[in-house]
Amino acid sequence: MLRNDTIIGSVESVLGNRISILIDTDRLPSNVPVIDGRVYRVGQIGSFLRVPVGYIDLYGVVTQAGADAIPEKLRDTDDPDKLKKQARNWLTMVLVGERIGDHFERGVSQSPVAGDQVHLVTIDDLKIIYGNMDDKTSISIGQISASESLSARLDIDKLVTRHVALLGSTGSGKSNAVTVFLCEIAKGKFPSARILLIDPHGEYGTALGRYARVFKINADVQNGEYPLFIPYWALPFGELLKTFVGVLTDPQEEYVREKIFSKKLEASKLLSSPPEEAALSADSPIPFSLKELWYQLDRFERLTINRGANGVITEALIKEGDSDSLVSAQFEPHSTTNTNPYLNNQAKGILRYLNNIRNRLVDQRFNFFFHSGEWEPAKDGKIKKDLDALLIDWLAHDRPITVLDLSGVPPEITAIVSGAVIRIAYDALFWAQDLPIGGRKQPLLMVLEEAHMYLQAGEESVASTSVRSIAKEGRKYGLGLMLVTQRPSELDPTVLSQCGTTIALRMTNGQDRGHVSSAVQDDLSDMLALIPSLRTGEALIFGEAVKIPSRVRIDAATKAPRSEDPKVSMAWAQTPPSADYYKQAIDLWRNGRFSIEKKEK
């Protein structure tokens, strides 16, 4: 604290936690002084400075240098030549923390005053700042860019409970960063870790290797993958309707809602622990047979009737259909004159919508959703496995990470399916908050890759609603979020503002950078000008999970995620593959999978 060889200038102006500094050119003739055999660069944006105040050292980060850093009141001078000469000697620093002895903490208890000396931050200072984070409660993700001998560590408690946003353009290193974070958590320090990763593009299964259990459509069971099933009946009524093509009028929608509620009410009595009827609604996660509902509604719409002379009404049925095979019942065509058979005047006019439902039910791409294995209800709504078995599969296995690979999910329902997963996990842990598996006793980190796909600003989907609830209140229940996106400008601003830690990789889009600034402390927003020039895999980290805002070089993952760019020069230098593969590609396309299973002889 008493060293003089690190002095670079003095405090000239104090405005809140923004400090204006005038470099002493007599004491510091060069901007690259050598101290203890190490070269330092004065005025680098993002670098740190120190102001001793009594027995306390205040630390700040440089956000401006040169003419932009001149205090506003000094710019109006009658001597422009003098101002020009001094322009390169000004710095702006934002206070971020203080040190007493060997203990560093965020925030400051006092401010400097004009005339206080300003010092360079040496490697010894940085070791104290970054070196006192408890190894038991933190993870290392790389090195501090200012000194690659210093490990960049994140506080795991604040990273999870206060949420984190990982932002960056395509090719900036987002997927690698996610892989490094998750592998560091899963390495063994936290044997009871629970991480649920929603992976829309199937990037992480191989990269996370032995740390993860992967669930996907058309799973390769022999290679350790597990089939992905998400039961349709776990969705709220409105979200379930969105999975079908077409629109219902308000009376038609209410009619279908009543029928679904009736089905759920009947099926609830078959559950091992029937809920109270007063607690049920069409939104309740109660199993019911969609096939049976479709058949009954379809039959009613097609119904024609005969009126007998004695007033007895009978159905003009030709042949009964079948709900299992989705075959409609056949009735005699209605008469165009006032004779038998007559139309069913109580029909709701939803036959076209019901045809769309049938088309979804027979579309094999949706089997994971509408024909969800042991979670698919029988005609009466009875199921072999309930949601507890699904949660056990996802959250109670022997690995810390669960990857839900949604790469095989049809794009038109990816957002809905993602919302269903989020809602199932959130609601289950919300109601289990006083149980040993609740989030407070066994926290859960939900990693939402490509979050902008299903968290659009202004959208009122189940995904947006659920994630907003987690962002605002998840801390109380032990649920944390990691939002990963290349388009923060499309993300719900409410959710982004709730993230206590921001990890910003390279971004070239000005609109996206503008949204990042809303999640960063106002006085540090000038540092965001560095984002377009960051190297691949390099990030600015702000917020509660780091001791001090830092520029970090993130480690390279041992196994690269599938999102890395192909090596074009290497691929084009090889002998072209056989043209026969194009036929195989069409077979894969038609079968809706990435590999054809060999049939046993």
N, C-alpha and C positions, 0 to 999 in steps of 0.2 A: 504493500500500500504506500510505502514511502519511496518507491523507485522514481527517479527523475528522468531516466533515459526513455521512458515510455510516454512522456508528456508530448502532446501534439498541438495543444491550443487551450482555449478557455471558453467558458459559457458566456455568451453575450446576450441571449434573450431566452426567457422561459414563458411558454404559453401552454398551460396545462401540463401534459406530459411530452410536449414537443419542445425540444431544446435546440436552439440555434448556436452553432459553434464556429468560432473564427480560428483558423489554423495559424499558429505562430511560425511564420516562415523563417524567422531568425533562428529559432530552436530546431526547426524541421526543414532544412533546405531541400530535401528530396521527399517525394511521395512514396518512396520504397525504402524505408529505413531498415537497417540490419540490427536486430537485437538478439543477443545470446547466440549468434551464428545463424539466426533464422531470418529470412526476408519477409517483411510484412508490406501490405499495400494499404495506404491510407485513403479513405473515402470510398472504398468499394461498397456499392449498394448491397445491403444485406449483411455487411460486416458489423462487428460489435465494438463499442467504446465503453470506457469506464470513467465514472466521476466519483472520486473519493469525497465523502461527506462525513467528517468525524471518523468514527470507527466503522462506518458502513460504506460499502462500495455499491453505487448505483450503476446498473448496466442498461444500455440501450442499443437499438439497432439503427444503422444508418439507412435513411429512406430517400434522402436527396443530397446532391452534391453540385457545387458550382452556383451559377447565377440563380437557379430556382430555389436555392437554399437561403438566399439573402432574406432577412426579415422584412416584412412588408413596409414597415415604417422607415427603413433605411434605404429603400429603393428610390424614394423621392428626394434625390440629392441634387444640389446645384453643381456638383463636380462629377460629371459622367465619366471622365477619364479615371478618376480615383476609384469609382465604383467598378469600372471595367478591370482595373488592376487587381482589385480585391475579390472579384467574382469567383475565381477558381479556389479561393481560400475558405469558402463557406461550406458547412455541412449542416444537415438537419438530422437529429437523432430522436427516436421515440423511446421513452423509458419502458422497460419490460420487466425488470426484476431487480433484486438487491441481494447482496451477500454480506453476512456477518460471520467473520472467521472463515471456516470452511463450509458454511451452510448457505446454499443459494435457494431462493424461492421467488415465485412469480409475484408481480405487484411491488409497489414501492410504498414505504411508510413516510417518506419526505421527499422534497424536491430540491434540486440544486439552486444556487443563486448566481447571478451574474458575477463573473470573476473566478468561479471555481475552475480548477484545472481539469482538463480532459485527457485521458490516457488511452493508448492502444490497449486492446485486449490481447494478451499473449497466450501462448499455448498452455501455460500453467493456469491461467484464468479459465480457459476453456475446459481443462481437465476437471476443475472444481465444479463448473456449471453442469457439465454433462456426466461427470463421473460419480455423482452422489445419488443417482437414481437406483433404487433397490432392485437388485437382480431378480429377487423373488417375485416382484410385482411388475416387471417390465420385460419387454422383448426387444431384441436388436434387429433392425431391418436394413442396416447399411452403415455408411460412414458420413460424418459431417464433411461437407464439401471443402470447408475452410481448412480442415486438417484430417486427412484420411486415416490418421492413427487413432482418431476418436470415434467410438461407436455411437451410432444414432439410435437412441432407445425411446420407446413409447411406453407410457404408463398404461398397463392393460386395464386397470380398473376404470380409468376415465375414458379410455378408448371405447370401451364397450357400453358403459352406462350412460355416457354423455353423447354417444353416437359419433359417427365419422363419415365424412364425404370424401371420396377419392375421385378426383376429376382430372381429365386430360384428353387431348385429341387422339385420334387413331394413330397408333405407332409410337405413342409417347412412353409406353411401358406400363400401362394400367394393369393388364392381366398378369404381368410378371410381378408387379407390386402386390397384388392380391395373393398370388401364390406364395410369395415370400412371407407376408403377414401370417397367413393361415398355417403354413408349415412351421413357422417359429412358435406359434401358439401350441401346435399339436405335437411338438418334438418329445414331450415327456414331462415338462415342468408342470403342466396342468392336466393330469390324467382324467379329470372329470369334465373337461371342456366340452361344450355343446355348441356347434356351429352349423347353421343351416344355410347352404349356398344355393340360390336359384340361378341356374346357369342356362340362359336362353340359347346359347350357340354350341353347347357341348365342348367347352374349351378346357375344363379343369380336371376331368376324370383321370387322365393319364398324369398330369402334372402333380396332382396331390397324392397319387400313388397309394401307399400303404396307410396313409393317414385318413383316408376317406372311404365311405361306402357310397357307391354310385347307383342311383335309381334312374332308369331311362326307358323310353318306349323302344320296343324291339331290342331288349337287353341281351347282351352276349353273356348268358349265364355261365358258360364254361370259363370265361375270363373274369369271373367274379362280380359281374354287374347284376343288378336286381331289377325286376320289372317295376315300372312306375304306374301306379294306379291312383287316380284322384276321383273319388265318387261324386257324381253330379249332385246327389241329394244333400251334400254338405254346403252347397251354395245358397245364398239368399234367393228368394223368389225372383227378384228383378234381374239378378245376374244370370240366373238359369235361363230366363227368357232371351237374354242377349246372345246366348250360344246358338240360337236358331235364326234363320233368315226370315224376314218379314216383320210387320208391325201390327199390333192389335189396337183396336179402339179401347177407350177406358172401360166401357161396359164389358167388352170381350175379355179384357185383361182381368177384371174383377171376377168374372165367371170362372176363368182358368185358375185364379188364385184360390177361390173357394173349393174347387175340385181337388187341388193339390193339398190344401189344408185338411180336407176330409180324408184323403189318402194317408197323410202323415198322422192324423189323429188315430185312425184305425191301426196303422202299423206300430205306433208308439206302444200299444198294449202288448206287443209281442217282444219288446226289448227285455233284456235280462233285468233292467231296473227302469220300469216305466216311469216317465216324468209326470208331473201334475198337469192335467189338461189345461188348467188356467194359464200355465206358463208357455203353452205352445202357440205357434203361429206358422204361417206359410214359409217364414224365414228360418224356422228351427231346423237344425241338422238331423232330421229324422228320415230314415230310409223309406222310400216308396218306389213302386215299380213304374217307371216311365213308360214302359211298353204297355202295361195294363191301362194306365191313364190314357195313353194315345188311343188304344183300341176302344175304350168306352166312349171317349169323346168323338172319335171317328165314326163309330157305330151310330151314335145319336144324330150326327150331322147327315148321315146317309139314309137314315130311317124313313121309310114310307109306311103308311098305315091303311088298313081297310076298316070302314065303318059298316057294321052289320045293320040289318033292318031293325033289330031290337036295341040298337044303340051300343052294342058291344064293339070295342075297338081292338083289333088284332094287328100284329106286325105283318107286313107283306114280305116276309123273309124268304129268300131263295136258298141261301146257304150261309151258315155261320162261319165267321172268320176265325183267326187265331192270333192271339197277342204275341206269343213267343216267336212265331215266324213273321209277324207284322203283316198279316193278310187281312184285308178289310172284309167285313161282312157284306153279303150281296142282298139287295132288296129289289123288288119289282120297280121299274121306272114309274114315276108318278104320272098320273093321267093329265092330259092337257085340257080335258073337259071336267066338269063337276061330277066325276065318278071315281070309283076306287081304281087304283090306290092313290091316297092323298099325300101331299108333302107334310113333313113334320114342321108345323108352324112355330114350334119352340126352338128350332135350330138357331145357332148363334152366328152362322155365316163364317166359320173359321176353318172350313175344310182345306183351303189352300195353305193356311198356316200349319195345319196338322200334316199335310203332305210334306212340308218342309221339315217338320220334326221327324217324320219317318225317314226322309232322305239322310238326316244326320245320324239316325240310329243304325242305318245300314252302311254308312260310310266307314270303312275300316280304319281310316286315319283317326277316328274318334273313339276307337274301342277302349283305350285306356281310361276314358272318361265315362262313357255310357255303358260299357260292359266291363266293369272294373273287378274282374276276377271274383274273389270271395266276398268282395264288398258290394256286388251287384245284387239287389233285392229280388226275391221271388215274387210271384204274382200278388201275394198277400203282404208283401213288404218285409218279410222275414229275411235276415241276413246271416251268413256264416261268420263274418267278422265285422266288428263295429269300429268306430273311429279310434278307440283306445289301441286296437291292434295296429292301426296305421301309424299312430304316434309312436308306438313302441318300435316299429320298423324304422321310422325316421330318426328318433331321438334317443333310443335306449339300447343301441348296439355297442359293439366293442371298439368303435373308432370315434375320434372326437369330431370328425367332419362328416356331414351328410351333403352330398351333391345331388340336387334334383335337376337332371339333365332334360331340359325342355326343347332340345333341338328337333325332336320329332313331333312336337305339338304344332298343329296347323296354325299359321300366323294369325288367322282371323280370331282365334280364341286364346292366344298366348297371354294377353293381358288378363283375361278372365281367369284362366287357370292359375296364373301367378297370384292373383288376388285370392283365389280359393285356398292356395297353400298358405299364404300369409295369414288369412283369417283363421284357418284351422289351428295353426300354431299359436297365434296370438290369443284367440278366445280360450283355447284349452289351458294355456299357462296363466291367463288372467283369472280364470275360475279356480285354478289350482294354486293360487298364491300362498295359501297357508299349508300346503302339502310339501313333503320333502322334494317332490319333482317340480315344484313351482319355481318361477324365475328368481325369486329372492334367495332361495337356498341352492339352486343350480341354474345360474344365469344362462341365457341363450343369446348368441349373436347371430342375427339374420343378415346375410350378405346378399344384396340385391344387385346383381350384375346387369348392365344395360338398363338401369333404373328408369331412364326417360321413356322406355317403351311402355311402361304401365303406371307411371306416376306423372302423367301430363298435367301441366298447370291448368287449373279451372275444371278439371274432370272430377265427376262424382262417382267413380267406380268403387267397387269393394276394395280394390288394391289401394287406391288413394285414401279412402276413408280409414282403412286399417293401418296403413303406414303413418298417416297423420296422428292417429291415436297412439301408436308406438312412439313416435317422435316426441309427442307432448307428455305422455304419461308412462312410457315404457320403463323409465328409470325406476319408478316405484315398484315395478313388478319384475325387475331383473331382465328385461328385454332390451337388447341393443341393436342398432342398425349400422350397417356399412353400406352406403349408397355409392355405387360405382357407375359413372356415366361419362360419355364424351360430349354430351350436350346439356350442360347445367342450365342453359337458357330455357330449355323445355321442361325442366323439372319444377315440381310444385314448390314455390318459394317458401311456403310455410314449413315444409319438411326440411329444406336446405338450411333455413335460418335456425333450426333446432339442433343442427350438428355442432357439437362442441369442439370438434377437431376437423380441420380442412387440410387435405393433402392434395396440392395442386401440381400436377405435372405439366408438361409443355402444352400450351393452348395457343392457337393462332387466330381464332375467331374472336373479334372484339366484343361481340354481344355476349359470348360465353364468359369472357373475362370480367365483363361488367357484372354478371350475376355472381361470380365468385367473390367480388369485392363486397357484396352485400353480406357475405358470411364471414368476413374478416374484419377484425378491429379497424375502425375508420382510420386511425393514425398510421396503420401499417399498409393501407391500400396502395400507397406509392410503390411498395415492393413488388406488386403484381405486374409492374412493367417488365420485370425480369422473366415472366412466364414464357413469352415466345422464344426466348433465347436459351432456355434450359436444354441440357443434353438429354438424350433418350435415357430413361431410367432415373433422371434427377428430378427432385421435387422440392417445392417450398411447403413447409409444414407449419401451420399455425394452430393455436388453440390449447386445450387443456391437457392433452396427452403428452405434450413436450414441455421441457423446462423453459424454453425460450424459442421464439420463432426461428426456424432453422432451414438452411438449404442443405439437402441431403442427397447423397448418391446411394440409391437403393441397390442392394445386392442382386445378382442374377440368380434366378431360381435354378435348382439342380436339374429339374425337368421342366422344359419350357412348355407353357400352355399352347394349345393348338392355334391360338390367335396370331402367333408370330408370323411375319411375312415369309412367303416361300423364297428360297434362294434361286432367283430366276437364272442367274448366270450358270449355276451348277446344273439346274434342271434342263436348260436348253442345250447344254453341252453333251447331254446323254443321247443315246440312240432312241429314236421315237418308239413308243410302245405299239403293240399290234393294234390294228384297226378293229379287231374282234371285240375289244373292250367296249366299243360304243354300243354293241348289242347288249352286253352285260349291263351297261349303264341304264338302258331303257328298261331292262328287267328289274333292276333295283328301284328305278323310279316308279314303275307300276306296282311293285310290291311294298312301296313306302318304307324301305329300309336301306341301310348302307352296306349290308352284306347279305348274300343268299345262303341260307342254311342248307347244308348238304343233307339230302334225303337218305335215310338208312335203307340198305338193300334188303 
